[in-house]
Amino acid sequence: MAWPTALQKKHAEIEKAIVAHRPQGATRSKSMLHWFLTNVFRLDSDVAADAICDKTQDKGIDAIYCDHESKHLYLFQAKHSH
């Protein structure tokens, strides 16, 4: 199924933003997760970077964020493929 043109444009914009967030040596998944945490979840860039724990043998958990004010623990799993 083909994506509608507007969705294709938005996808291309997000892809560019993810590439712009990509620190040297970071995987596409880490870059996408950092973009999501800062732009959608609205974390500060440094807090988002600290939350990311994407490594081998991580049991599928790629980021952990504890909101001490609301007493919520957020677990994130991300995979970016192109």
Secondary structure, 3 states (H helix, E strand, C coil): CCCCHHHHHHHHHHHHHHHHCCCCCCCHHHHHHHHHHHHCCCCCHHHHHHHECCCCCCCCCCEEEEECCCCEEEEECCCCCC
